Amino acid sequence: MERYYQPEIETASPEQIRAWQSERLVSQVRHVYDNVPYYRKKMEDAGLTPDDIHGVDDLHKLPFLSKADLREAYPYGLVAEPLKNCVRIQSTSGTTGKRVVAFYTQSDIDLWEDCCARAITAAGGTDEDVCQVSYGYGLFTGGPGLNGGSHKVGCLTVPTSSGNTERQIMFIRDLSTTILCCTPSYAAYLGESMKEMGLGPDDIPLKAGIFGAEAWSEEMRHDIEKTLGIKAYDIYGLTELSGPGVAFECSAQNGMHINEDHFIAEIIDPNTGEVLPDGVQGELVFTSITKKAFPLLRYRTRDICTLTHEKCPCGRTHVRMSKPRGRTDDMLIIRGVNVFPSQVETVLLNLGYGANYQIIVDRVNHTDTLDVHVEMTPEMFTDNMGEIAQRQKKITEGLRSMLGLTAKVTLVAPKSIVRSEGKAVRVIDNRKI
Ligand code: DLL
């Protein structure tokens, strides 16, 4: 039987959800207009006052907010509560420019942890479970968010944070961990390390994993499920909106339910800003309607996916988003062709490789070059040049049919590509454009 953390909310009627959204949107717009000069100016520039927003139907009138706005207003320019009411910040790992700093009141943290508790419950978690949180703790939201959710569910929480892989495996075995939370690339690495230690899925008590924070393919899901002997659930979120738990997978594993009592989702055409219907792929935009310290209206995530309101067999009524296939800013344009790293991953995993690869893009004589380095698995490792050439050719063909591009594929020795304890770095773009 399906279990819910907050059944009356998670299975509410669509009419009820819309009513909550309308009421909360109206008061959120008033809250930011009254308390954030940056927003007030943006709304004034768009010729709007809070009186123009009567409910969800008026959402499209509001201007979009982008990462550029967050940078401009850094660090305190979008905070909507007096700082004495704020109790925490979290921050993105941003490698370029300023990091995003998000603020939380105690009530914001409480609602965020509820969202994570819904995700853990949807993955089968109860107060009988031992939940090991191997996402990073600190400024990154992964550790703190799932830690809080795990407490709310009543799991025995093991806050290992990421890294120290042998200790992770030792704790999984010694403490009988049943639920593992980490990035999918770290889950794959844990599986690989277990194999090296001579351990198989039957040697560990894990039953479920809650993996997110980066794009991962269905093929990678199957691989992880097989190596760890678990059911692997996806979880989505971003620092700007709270962290993990904005959306999560249920037992149907066919899209992630967005917590619509806290976030209104839209899909837009990234070029025109036009709102798109269900099933059409575009950029995901969120409006947070319950957060008080750092409320974002129509925030452009840059994540590319689709939405569906189709009925879900799990009984939850909240809209589902598809697995993001990547971000608009992750998408590579190589010789005019759009390439997402997840497409390369799909080809490699279908051919029996792991998710250890690197995409290197450069520009030589005004032409883009695409190099893909792929690790051989220990089972296929060989120094037979004929066999290696044959394998490389097969991958090149697979990539050509997926991308319509010819890549230079190089097979490399097992374990030669550096592993990540958090989000994997798979693309190196050396083009100076
Ligand atoms: O990654 C929050 C998080 C922590 C989510 C733990 C899930 C689990 P940021 O560091 O701000 O926050 O990065 C947010 O990561 O816009 C997506 O591009 C990507 N992302 C997050 N979850 C998924 C997912 C956390 N399940 C950015 N699938 C987002 C694909 C994801 N991409």
Boltz pocket constraint, residues with backbone or C-beta under 6 A from the ligand:
constraints:
  - pocket:
      binder: B
      contacts: [[A, 91], [A, 92], [A, 93], [A, 135], [A, 141], [A, 142], [A, 211], [A, 212], [A, 213], [A, 214], [A, 215], [A, 216], [A, 234], [A, 235], [A, 236], [A, 237], [A, 238], [A, 239], [A, 240], [A, 243], [A, 244], [A, 245], [A, 301], [A, 303], [A, 323], [A, 324], [A, 326], [A, 327]]
      max_distance: 6.0
